[in-house]
Structures are given as C-alpha cells and as structure tokens.
Amino acid sequence: MADHNPRLKKPLAGLTLAAIGVVFGDIGTSPLYAAKETFNPDHGIPLNTANVLGGLSAIFWSLMIVVSIKYVILIMRANNKGEGGIMALLALASSAVKDHPRWVAPIMMLGVFGASLFYGDAVLTPAISVLSAIEGLEVGTVAFKPYVVPIAVGVVIGLFALQRQGTSLLGALFGPVAVLWFLTIAALGIRGIAGAPEVLWALNPLHGLDFVTQHGWSSFVVLGSVVLAFTGAEALYEDMGHFGKRPIRLAWFGLVFPALVLNYFGQGALLITNSNALGNPFYQLAPDWALYPLVALATAATVIASQATISGTYSLTKQAIQLDYLPRMNVTQTSSKEIGQIYIRGANWVLLVVIVAAMVGFGSSTRLASAYGVAVTGTMLVTTVLTFFVIRFAWGYNLFLSVAATGFFIWVDAAFFSSTLPKIVEGGWFPLALASIVFTVMTTWHRGRAIAMARHKETGTSVESFLGSLAEHPVPRVPGTAMFMAGNADALPRALLRNVACNKVLHERVVLLTVIIREVPWVTASERIKVEALKHGFHRVIVYFGFMDRPDVSQALGHCKQHGLVLEPLQTWFLLSRATVIPAPGEGMAMWRERLFAAMARNARTAGDYFNIPSAQVIELGTKIEI
C-alpha cells in the first residue's frame, strides 16, 4: 500500500495537522447545535442543574464509548489493507465469507444499505453545519434572521462551484483553521466552566445513566439528540486510508476530544447559571466583542466540515463504481500529487441541488436536527455488524470472542438508532428517502450487471473453442494488433465475434484484455498485470486494480513488455463492445428495474473513456443484450 499512497510517507506532525482539518470537521462543529438540541424543552425534560449534568454526562460517555473505544480503538483495526469506510469494509467482509455462501447476499445488501445511508448523511451535514454557523448572526440582532438561509445557501453554492478546480489550495488552510477552531471552542468552554465548576461532576457516568432512564419516553427521545454530538464519527474510519491510524488517534486524543468536552461542559455551565441562554448556548459563551469573529470562524469550520463530506461522497462513489455498484461516471483527478483529490461532476451537482433543497425546505438548524441522526446511526450500526463478520471470518476468532468484541457496541448503536426513529415523522423521512433511492439504484445496477454477464456466458463462445475452430476454418489476417476487452477472461468478447462476422478478418495479433477490480484498495505494480500467450497469435492480458486505484489501462499496458508482449501504440487498435440493453420479461428483474438498468447503461461512461484508452485508437461495435 505504501507504494500507492504517498501521503502516508509524510511526517507524523504533517499528517496529524491534515487529519485535524479533514477528518474532524463534522464532529468538530457539532457543538454549534448538539447541546442546544439535547436540552431542547420540547423533549419534556425540565432544564435544571441535575438534568444539565445528566445531559452532559450522556454526551461525554457517548463520545467515549462510540468514538474513542468503538471507532478509534476497535473499528479502525478492521481495515482493508489500510483503507477504511463502509465500502472498503463491505469488500473485506464479503471476501471473508466467500466460503460461507449463505452470508454473501445478506452482507452485500446490508453494506449497500449502509453506504446508501451515508449519502443521506452527506446531504444533511453541510446543510445543518453551515446553517447553524450563520444563525449566530441572529444572536447579535434579529434583523439578520431573514437573511440566514440565503447567506447559508450562498456559502454552499460557492463551495460546490470551487470543486471543479480542486481543493488543494483551500485544503492547505484546513489544518491551521481547524486547529484555531478547536483551540477557540476549548477556550470558550473553559470560560464557561469557570462560572460554574460544579459542571465537572458530569464526568460521573451515573448522571448520564439517570438522564437516559429516569424520564420515561422523554429519556428515549432525548437520545436522538445526544446522537448529534458524534455525527462525524464515521469520518474517522472513512478517511483512515488518507492519513493512517496513528495521526487520527493522536489528533483525537490530543486535541479534538478534549476541546469538544471542554466546550460542551462550558455550554452546560452557562445553562446552569443562565437558563435563558438555551436559544444558542454556543455563541452566548463568547463575549460580545467576539460574536462576529466567532461567526466567521464557525462558518470557515463548517465549510471545512462540508468539504470533508463532499470529498467523502466522491471517494465512496468512486469505490462503488469500481466494485460495480454504480455505473461508470466521469471521475476527474484534480491533483497530480494527491490520489484522493477527485471530482465527479454528476455527484457534485446532484448533491448541491439536494442540499439547497434541504436548507430551504427545513429552514433552520433546529428543524434539520429533527431529520439528522437516522442516517448516521444506521450507518454506524451497519459498520459494527460488518465488523463482526470481519472478526469472525477474516480474523478467525471464535463466535464467543467475536460477539464479545462487537455485541455491546451493536446494542449501543441499536439503542441510538431506535431513538432516532421517532424523528422520521418530523423530518427523518428525508435522509431515509434519499437512502432508499440510492439503495435501489445501487442494487439494480449490481444485479443488472450480474444478469448481463450471465446472459453473455450462456450465449457466448469460450476462447478455447474459438481457437480450436480457427485451425479448421482459418480467418484471413491483417497487419497490426487488435485488443478486445472481455468482462470474463474465459469468454470470447462479443466485439471480436461481431468483427469477424462483419469484416471477415482478424489482426495478425489479437489481445484479449480483461480488467479485474479486486476487493482490496490497492494493487502493487508487481501484481498489476498478467500476460498469457495463446495459440494462433492470441494473447490473454489480465489487468488488476484495487477499488481505490485509478484504473488507467493505457499506463498498465506499459508493463506488458516485461512479460514478453511488445505493443506498438500506433499499430494497436482497441475494438470495444457498446451494448444496448433490452428489457424483456423473464427471470431477471421487475420490468421497472430492467428499464432503470437500461437507462443507466445508456448513460454510463464508455469503457474507453473510463479506463483512459486513447479515443483515436478506439473502435466501438454495437451489440444487443436482453436481460
């Protein structure tokens, strides 16, 4: 992996600073709204000293259990050759249960559902973060209230408009700005704690236990607001491949966790001494002269949080494409130095439209908080369940140890997830609806591709039988090299059959090219390519990529020379099949899903473009396939 991810070769201090700016943006801006929503009087829990201590204790121990112990210590060990995230974990878990077929389909469905929920979270994170930052203007004067949503929408539109140019310049500021943010919220917290030091009793877990058990239904509902304090926890795992475990752990325990705890406790101390501060306890921690500078800094911090979510969405989309859960899209590399800096135009503008719709439709961070949490806790629960399968089948631990390692966290995640379900009526339906759409698209594409491959295998010709027929029925040969892409290395490409049927010739050298995406993030140069000489001037070339690699076939074919196959670029043609999918009644999928798959296949990026094959050397031959 080190060969493919040069960022991990940077000094520890540099990686840690970068991690602070990228990984912790979401969870770092949670103090803007989490405490306010936890103590919301609509929950039916009175605001008094005992309940403030209980709420703070619940937040502190949730951060300790869910983030520090579960993610930072346990989940980050379940990495796919150093790469984290729900799709990387799905690939690892799927690979681990290959010898247990009954688990393959459930794990695939569960993992895709978790990835779909991430997209719902990706919409709400920028919306609630930026809105909550701009709402600080209302603390200064209510005259700003009508302008909060338009200003927030403008900030988000500006951020998305910059994506095409890449974020390397902006990203260089992320670390220092994030450090300033965490130091600032820590200082504000200390200022608040000084006014009511008894708030430190909230470190006692018994206060939190009373808070979530002694108020009946209200205790259950308030858990759905406590969730807001750790909504960015999944990012620690998602971005692990970018920075490594050690920098993330160092940043969390050395700066982020202490700063968050100090700020939450500072807000609690303020509420103990001034219950009227509940309208916006975060901003009221600051002295009057610091309000507008703090709003500016909070806006910068939420832009960082939003950028991290946008980049995570691009990364997840690329992984899903590579693992064949989404159709090929135009993935643009925006940096020649940083592998992870990519831009996906389709995902960018769809995400922007939905985020703006959420901001305008919900109108405030309080109303968005009602929608937030369902997708986050659902993703967390799926991650923990997939981790169980990794521990059980990939690491080989017995059932008792596997349950012991994950059972408690599954129970905790399930409790938080169930506490967010009452929010569905108030707004939680929104991320679930988005997740359902993404889930339908991903499963339809994956299933459709499997059916298409099966149809090709049923109706196609094997390479061995075709080569055998050439001895009895020779085909005229012409100079040059023809390269045909085959989804299955043992099946003859449809484009080759069409070429022989139409042109009645074969090139003097024919290369059958198959690209295989392995269920690992990276493939080393030594494992990149496999060349096999066949009969009658045929060669079989298999190119391997990981799901985080850039699938550059032209570059990979440069390794053929080392295996005895010399390709002359000007005399090599790529003859690719362009299949038209025809929905047909039968044993495939429901007709509406087949039509959806056909529409996606029509609009998918061509194999030549996606695999960086020179367009001047590509010839496409049309075929039809019924599913």
C-alpha positions in Angstrom: 0.0 0.0 0.0 2.8 2.4 0.7 3.7 2.3 -2.9 0.4 3.7 -3.9 -0.4 6.2 -1.1 2.4 8.7 -0.8 0.5 10.7 1.8 1.4 8.2 4.4 5.1 8.9 3.9 4.7 12.4 5.2 5.9 13.3 8.7 3.6 12.4 11.6 3.1 16.1 12.5 2.0 17.0 9.0 -0.4 14.0 8.7 -1.9 14.9 12.1 -2.4 18.5 11.2 -4.0 17.5 7.9 -6.2 14.9 9.7 -7.5 17.6 12.1 -8.6 19.7 9.1 -10.2 16.9 7.1 -11.3 14.1 9.4 -12.8 16.0 12.3 -14.6 18.8 10.6 -18.1 17.3 11.0 -17.8 16.1 14.7 -15.8 19.3 15.4 -18.8 21.6 14.5 -21.3 19.6 16.5 -21.1 21.9 19.5 -22.9 24.5 17.3 -26.2 22.6 17.7 -25.8 19.3 19.7 -26.1 20.8 23.3 -28.9 23.1 22.2 -30.9 20.2 20.9 -30.1 17.9 23.8 -31.6 20.4 26.3 -34.5 21.4 24.0 -37.6 21.8 26.2 -39.7 20.1 23.6 -38.3 16.8 24.8 -40.3 17.3 28.1 -37.2 17.3 30.4 -37.0 20.4 32.6 -33.8 22.5 32.5 -32.3 22.2 35.9 -28.8 21.5 37.3 -29.4 17.8 37.7 -30.6 17.4 34.1 -27.8 19.6 32.7 -25.3 17.3 34.4 -27.1 14.3 33.1 -27.2 15.6 29.5 -23.5 16.5 29.6 -22.6 13.1 31.1 -24.6 11.4 28.3 -22.7 13.4 25.7 -19.3 12.7 27.3 -19.8 9.0 27.7 -21.3 8.7 24.2 -18.1 10.3 22.8 -16.0 8.0 25.0 -17.8 4.7 24.1 -18.8 5.3 20.4 -15.9 7.4 19.2 -12.9 6.7 21.5 -13.4 3.0 22.1 -15.5 1.7 19.2 -14.1 3.7 16.3 -10.6 4.8 17.4 -9.6 1.6 19.1 -11.8 -1.3 17.6 -13.2 -0.4 14.1 -10.0 1.2 12.8 -8.4 -2.2 13.2 -10.9 -3.7 10.8 -9.3 -2.0 7.8 -8.9 -3.3 4.2 -5.2 -3.1 3.8 -5.2 0.3 5.5 -8.3 1.6 3.8 -11.4 2.4 5.8 -15.0 3.3 5.0 -18.2 1.3 4.6 -17.4 0.1 1.0 -13.9 -1.0 2.0 -15.4 -2.8 5.0 -18.1 -4.4 2.7 -15.4 -5.6 0.3 -13.4 -7.1 3.2 -16.5 -8.7 4.8 -17.7 -10.1 1.5 -14.3 -11.6 0.8 -14.2 -13.1 4.3 -17.5 -15.0 3.9 -16.9 -16.4 0.4 -16.6 -19.9 2.0 -20.0 -19.3 3.7 -22.4 -18.6 0.8 -25.4 -18.1 2.9 -23.9 -14.9 4.3 -22.8 -13.3 1.0 -26.2 -11.9 -0.1 -27.2 -10.5 3.3 -23.8 -8.9 3.8 -23.9 -7.3 0.4 -27.4 -5.9 1.0 -26.5 -4.7 4.4 -23.3 -3.0 3.2 -25.1 -1.3 0.3 -27.8 -0.1 2.7 -25.1 1.4 5.0 -23.5 3.1 2.0 -26.8 4.5 0.9 -27.4 5.9 4.4 -24.0 7.7 4.1 -25.4 9.6 1.1 -28.3 10.8 3.2 -25.9 11.9 5.9 -23.8 13.7 3.2 -26.8 15.9 2.3 -27.6 16.9 5.9 -24.1 17.5 7.2 -23.4 20.6 5.1 -26.9 21.8 5.5 -27.1 21.7 9.3 -23.5 22.8 9.8 -23.5 25.9 7.6 -27.0 26.9 8.8 -26.1 26.6 12.5 -22.9 28.7 11.9 -24.7 31.5 10.1 -27.5 31.5 12.7 -25.0 33.1 15.1 -25.8 36.4 13.3 -29.3 36.2 15.0 -27.6 36.4 18.4 -26.3 39.8 17.6 -29.6 41.1 16.2 -32.8 39.5 15.0 -32.6 41.8 11.9 -30.4 39.2 10.3 -33.0 36.4 10.6 -34.5 36.7 7.1 -31.0 36.6 5.6 -29.7 33.5 7.4 -30.9 30.9 4.9 -29.9 32.9 1.7 -26.4 33.6 3.1 -26.0 29.9 4.0 -27.2 28.8 0.6 -24.7 31.2 -1.0 -21.8 29.8 1.1 -22.8 26.2 0.0 -23.1 27.1 -3.7 -19.8 28.9 -3.6 -18.1 25.8 -2.1 -19.6 23.5 -4.7 -18.6 25.8 -7.5 -15.0 25.5 -6.5 -14.9 21.7 -6.6 -14.1 21.5 -10.3 -10.8 23.4 -9.8 -9.8 21.1 -7.0 -9.3 21.9 -3.3 -5.5 21.7 -2.9 -5.2 25.5 -2.2 -8.2 25.5 0.1 -7.1 22.3 1.7 -3.8 23.8 2.7 -5.7 26.1 5.1 -7.9 23.3 6.6 -5.5 22.1 9.2 -4.5 25.5 10.7 -8.0 26.8 10.6 -9.3 23.7 12.3 -6.7 23.9 15.0 -7.7 27.5 15.6 -11.3 26.4 15.8 -10.6 23.7 18.4 -8.4 25.9 20.5 -11.2 28.6 20.4 -14.0 26.3 21.4 -11.8 24.9 24.2 -11.1 28.4 25.5 -14.8 29.3 25.3 -15.5 26.1 27.3 -13.0 26.9 30.0 -14.5 30.4 30.2 -18.0 28.9 30.8 -16.7 26.2 33.3 -15.1 28.9 35.4 -18.6 30.3 36.0 -20.0 27.0 37.3 -17.2 24.5 38.1 -19.7 22.1 39.6 -20.5 21.1 36.0 -17.4 18.8 36.1 -19.5 16.4 38.2 -21.0 15.4 34.8 -17.9 13.1 34.3 -19.7 10.7 36.7 -21.5 8.2 34.4 -24.3 7.8 36.9 -25.6 11.2 36.0 -25.8 10.2 32.4 -27.5 6.9 33.3 -30.1 8.7 35.3 -30.7 11.2 32.5 -31.5 8.5 29.9 -33.5 6.2 32.2 -35.5 8.4 34.7 -37.7 10.4 32.4 -39.7 7.7 30.7 -40.4 8.3 27.0 -38.6 11.6 27.1 -35.3 9.8 28.0 -35.7 7.7 24.9 -36.4 10.7 22.7 -33.5 12.8 24.0 -31.0 10.0 23.0 -31.9 11.0 19.4 -30.4 14.5 20.2 -27.4 13.2 22.0 -26.5 11.4 18.7 -25.8 14.9 17.3 -22.7 15.1 19.4 -20.9 12.3 17.5 -22.4 12.5 14.0 -18.9 12.8 12.4 -17.5 9.6 13.9 -17.8 7.6 10.7 -15.3 10.0 9.1 -12.6 8.8 11.4 -12.9 5.4 9.7 -13.8 6.7 6.2 -10.6 8.8 6.0 -8.2 6.3 7.6 -6.6 5.4 4.3 -5.7 9.1 3.7 -3.8 9.6 7.0 -3.3 6.3 8.8 -4.5 5.2 12.2 -1.8 6.9 14.3 -2.3 10.5 13.2 -6.0 10.2 13.6 -5.7 8.7 17.1 -3.2 11.4 18.1 -5.4 14.2 16.8 -8.5 12.8 18.6 -7.0 12.2 22.0 -4.5 15.1 21.8 -6.8 18.0 20.7 -10.2 17.2 19.3 -11.7 15.2 22.2 -10.5 17.5 25.0 -11.7 20.6 23.1 -15.2 19.1 22.4 -15.6 18.1 26.1 -14.5 21.5 27.4 -16.9 23.3 25.1 -19.9 21.0 25.9 -19.2 21.4 29.6 -18.8 25.2 29.2 -22.2 25.4 27.5 -23.7 23.3 30.3 -22.1 25.6 32.9 -23.7 28.6 31.1 -27.1 26.9 31.2 -26.8 26.2 34.9 -26.2 29.9 35.6 -28.4 31.3 32.8 -31.2 29.2 31.5 -32.2 32.0 29.0 -29.0 31.1 27.1 -30.7 28.0 25.7 -31.6 29.8 22.5 -28.0 29.5 21.4 -25.6 28.5 24.2 -22.6 28.1 21.9 -22.5 31.7 20.8 -23.5 33.1 24.2 -20.4 31.6 25.6 -18.4 34.3 23.8 -18.0 37.8 25.0 -20.0 40.4 22.9 -16.9 41.7 21.1 -16.1 38.2 19.8 -19.5 37.3 18.4 -19.0 38.2 14.7 -15.4 37.0 14.5 -16.7 33.7 16.0 -19.4 33.5 13.4 -16.8 34.0 10.7 -14.6 31.3 12.2 -17.6 28.9 12.7 -18.5 29.4 9.0 -15.0 28.5 8.0 -15.1 25.5 10.2 -18.4 24.3 8.7 -17.1 24.8 5.2 -14.2 22.5 6.2 -16.8 20.0 7.6 -18.8 20.3 4.4 -15.7 19.8 2.2 -14.8 16.7 4.1 -18.3 15.3 3.5 -18.2 16.2 -0.2 -14.8 14.6 -0.7 -16.0 11.5 1.2 -19.0 11.3 -1.2 -16.7 11.4 -4.2 -14.5 8.7 -2.7 -17.5 6.5 -1.8 -18.9 7.0 -5.3 -15.6 6.0 -7.0 -15.3 2.9 -4.8 -18.9 1.9 -5.6 -18.2 2.3 -9.4 -15.1 0.2 -9.1 -16.9 -2.5 -7.1 -19.7 -2.5 -9.7 -22.5 -1.0 -7.6 -22.8 2.2 -9.7 -22.4 2.8 -13.5 -19.2 4.3 -14.8 -19.1 8.1 -14.3 -16.6 10.8 -15.3 -14.0 10.8 -12.5 -11.6 13.8 -12.8 -8.3 13.8 -11.0 -7.9 17.4 -9.7 -4.4 17.0 -8.4 -1.3 15.4 -9.9 0.1 14.8 -6.4 -2.8 13.7 -4.3 -4.6 10.5 -5.3 -7.7 11.2 -3.3 -8.4 14.6 -4.8 -11.0 13.8 -7.4 -14.1 15.4 -8.8 -17.3 13.7 -10.0 -19.4 16.2 -11.9 -22.7 14.2 -11.7 -22.4 13.6 -8.0 -21.4 17.2 -7.3 -24.4 18.9 -8.8 -26.9 16.4 -7.7 -25.6 16.7 -4.1 -25.7 20.5 -4.3 -29.3 20.6 -5.5 -30.5 18.3 -2.7 -28.5 20.2 0.0 -30.0 23.5 -1.1 -33.5 21.9 -1.2 -32.9 20.7 2.4 -31.7 24.1 3.6 -34.6 26.0 2.1 -37.2 23.3 2.9 -36.3 22.9 6.6 -35.2 26.5 7.1 -33.3 26.2 10.4 -30.7 24.0 12.1 -33.3 23.0 14.7 -35.7 21.6 12.1 -32.8 20.0 10.3 -31.8 18.4 13.6 -35.1 16.5 13.5 -34.1 14.9 10.3 -30.5 14.3 11.3 -29.4 11.2 13.2 -31.4 8.4 11.4 -28.9 8.0 8.6 -25.8 8.5 10.9 -26.8 5.9 13.4 -28.0 3.5 10.7 -24.5 3.7 9.1 -22.8 3.2 12.4 -24.9 0.1 13.2 -24.2 -1.4 9.8 -20.4 -0.8 10.3 -20.5 -2.6 13.6 -22.4 -5.6 12.2 -19.9 -5.9 9.3 -17.0 -5.7 11.7 -18.4 -8.7 13.5 -18.1 -10.7 10.2 -14.6 -9.5 9.7 -13.6 -10.5 13.2 -15.4 -13.9 12.9 -14.4 -14.9 9.4 -11.4 -12.8 8.3 -9.5 -12.8 11.6 -10.7 -16.3 12.5 -11.8 -15.6 16.1 -14.4 -17.9 17.6 -18.0 -17.0 18.0 -17.8 -16.1 21.6 -14.9 -13.6 21.2 -16.5 -12.1 18.1 -19.8 -11.5 19.9 -17.8 -10.2 23.0 -15.9 -7.7 20.8 -19.0 -6.3 18.9 -22.1 -7.3 20.9 -22.0 -4.3 23.3 -21.4 -1.8 20.5 -24.3 -3.3 18.4 -26.5 -2.9 21.4 -25.4 0.7 21.9 -25.8 1.5 18.2 -29.2 -0.1 18.1 -30.3 2.0 21.1 -29.2 5.2 19.4 -30.7 4.1 16.1 -34.1 3.3 17.6 -34.1 6.6 19.5 -33.9 8.5 16.2 -36.9 6.6 14.6 -39.5 8.9 16.2 -37.8 11.6 14.1 -39.0 10.0 10.9 -42.3 11.8 11.0 -40.6 15.2 11.8 -38.0 15.0 9.1 -36.1 11.8 9.4 -38.0 10.6 6.3 -35.9 12.8 4.2 -32.5 11.1 4.5 -34.3 7.7 4.5 -36.0 8.6 1.2 -32.6 9.6 -0.3 -31.0 6.4 1.0 -33.9 4.3 -0.5 -33.3 5.9 -3.9 -29.6 5.3 -3.8 -30.1 1.7 -2.5 -32.5 1.0 -5.4 -30.0 2.4 -7.9 -27.0 0.5 -6.5 -28.7 -2.9 -6.1 -30.4 -2.6 -9.6 -27.1 -1.8 -11.3 -25.2 -4.6 -9.4 -28.0 -7.1 -10.2 -28.3 -6.0 -13.8 -24.6 -6.3 -14.4 -24.7 -9.9 -13.0 -27.6 -10.8 -15.2 -25.9 -9.3 -18.3 -22.7 -11.2 -17.6 -24.7 -14.4 -17.1 -26.5 -13.9 -20.4 -23.2 -13.4 -22.2 -21.8 -16.5 -20.7 -24.9 -18.5 -21.7 -24.9 -17.3 -25.3 -21.2 -16.6 -25.8 -18.3 -18.7 -27.1 -15.4 -19.8 -25.0 -11.9 -18.7 -26.0 -10.7 -22.3 -26.2 -13.5 -23.4 -28.6 -13.0 -20.4 -30.9 -9.2 -21.0 -31.1 -9.9 -24.7 -31.9 -12.2 -23.7 -34.7 -9.5 -21.4 -36.3 -7.4 -24.5 -37.1 -10.3 -26.0 -39.2 -11.7 -22.7 -40.5 -8.9 -20.1 -40.8 -9.8 -16.5 -41.0 -7.7 -14.0 -43.1 -5.3 -12.0 -41.1 -4.3 -8.3 -41.5 -1.3 -6.4 -40.0 -1.4 -4.9 -36.6 -2.7 -5.6 -33.1 -6.4 -5.7 -32.1 -7.2 -5.5 -28.5 -10.7 -6.7 -27.3 -12.0 -6.1 -23.8 -13.7 -9.0 -22.2 -15.6 -8.9 -18.9 -14.9 -12.7 -18.5 -11.3 -13.8 -19.3 -12.6 -17.2 -20.4 -15.4 -15.9 -22.7 -14.8 -14.6 -26.2 -15.6 -10.8 -26.4 -18.8 -10.0 -28.4 -16.9 -7.3 -30.2 -14.5 -10.0 -31.7 -17.4 -12.1 -32.9 -19.0 -9.0 -34.5 -15.7 -8.0 -36.1 -15.2 -11.5 -37.7 -18.9 -11.6 -38.8 -18.8 -8.2 -40.4 -15.2 -7.8 -41.6 -14.3 -11.4 -42.2 -10.8 -10.8 -40.9 -8.6 -10.9 -37.7 -5.5 -8.9 -37.0 -2.2 -10.8 -37.0 -2.0 -10.4 -33.2 -5.1 -10.4 -31.0 -5.1 -9.4 -27.4 -8.0 -10.4 -25.1 -8.0 -7.8 -22.3 -9.8 -8.2 -19.0 -9.8 -5.7 -16.2 -10.5 -7.1 -12.7 -11.2 -4.9 -9.7 -10.0 -6.7 -6.6 -11.7 -6.3 -3.2 -8.6 -4.6 -1.9 -7.9 -0.8 -2.1 -4.6 -1.0 -3.9 -2.7 -3.4 -6.2 1.1 -3.1 -6.4 2.9 -2.7 -9.7 4.3 -6.2 -9.5 0.8 -7.6 -9.3 -0.7 -5.2 -11.9 -0.7 -7.4 -15.0 -0.7 -11.0 -16.1 0.1 -12.0 -19.7 -0.6 -15.4 -21.2 0.4 -16.4 -24.8 -2.4 -18.5 -26.5 -2.5 -20.2 -29.9 -2.8 -18.5 -33.4 -1.3 -15.2 -32.3 -3.7 -14.7 -29.5 -2.7 -13.3 -26.1 -4.7 -13.0 -22.9 -3.9 -10.0 -20.7 -5.5 -9.5 -17.3 -5.1 -6.1 -15.6 -5.7 -5.8 -11.8 -6.7 -2.7 -9.9 -7.8 -2.1 -6.4 -11.0 -0.2 -5.7 -9.0 2.9 -4.7 -6.7 2.8 -7.7 -7.1 5.0 -10.8 -8.0 2.4 -13.5 -5.6 3.6 -16.2 -5.4 0.7 -18.7 -3.0 2.6 -21.1 -0.5 3.0 -18.3 -0.9 -0.6 -17.1 -0.3 -2.0 -20.6 3.2 -0.5 -20.5 4.1 -3.4 -18.2 3.3 -5.9 -21.0 6.9 -5.5 -22.4 8.3 -7.0 -19.2 6.1 -10.1 -19.8 7.3 -10.6 -23.4 4.4 -8.8 -25.2 5.6 -5.7 -27.0 2.8 -3.4 -28.2 3.3 -0.7 -30.8 0.9 2.1 -29.8 0.4 3.4 -33.4 -0.5 -0.1 -34.6 -2.7 -1.2 -31.7 -6.5 -0.8 -32.0 -9.0 -1.2 -29.2 -12.2 -2.8 -30.5 -14.8 -2.4 -27.8 -18.3 -3.6 -27.5 -21.1 -1.0 -26.9 -24.0 -3.0 -25.6 -27.6 -1.8 -25.8 -29.6 -3.4 -23.0 -33.1 -4.6 -24.0 -35.5 -5.1 -21.0 -37.5 -8.3 -21.5 -40.0 -10.2 -19.4 -38.5 -13.3 -17.8 -36.5 -14.4 -14.8 -34.3 -11.3 -14.5 -35.7 -8.3 -12.6 -39.0 -6.5 -12.4 -39.6 -4.6 -15.6 -39.3 -1.2 -14.0 -35.9 -2.2 -12.6 -34.8 -3.5 -16.0 -35.8 -0.2 -17.6 -33.9 1.6 -14.9 -30.8 -0.5 -15.5 -31.1 0.0 -19.3 -31.3 3.8 -18.8 -28.2 3.8 -16.6 -26.3 1.6 -19.0 -27.2 4.0 -21.9 -25.8 7.0 -19.9 -22.8 5.3 -18.4 -19.4 6.5 -19.4 -17.8 4.3 -22.1 -15.2 1.7 -21.1 -12.7 3.5 -23.3 -13.1 6.8 -21.5 -13.2 5.3 -18.1 -10.1 3.2 -18.5 -8.2 6.1 -20.2 -7.8 4.4 -23.6 -6.8 6.9 -26.3 -10.1 7.7 -28.2 -8.3 7.9 -31.5 -7.5 4.2 -31.3 -10.9 3.0 -30.2 -13.5 1.4 -32.5 -16.9 0.6 -30.9 -19.0 -2.3 -32.2 -22.7 -2.3 -31.2 -24.4 -5.3 -29.7 -27.7 -6.0 -28.1 -28.3 -8.0 -24.9 -31.6 -8.9 -23.3 -32.0 -9.1 -19.6 
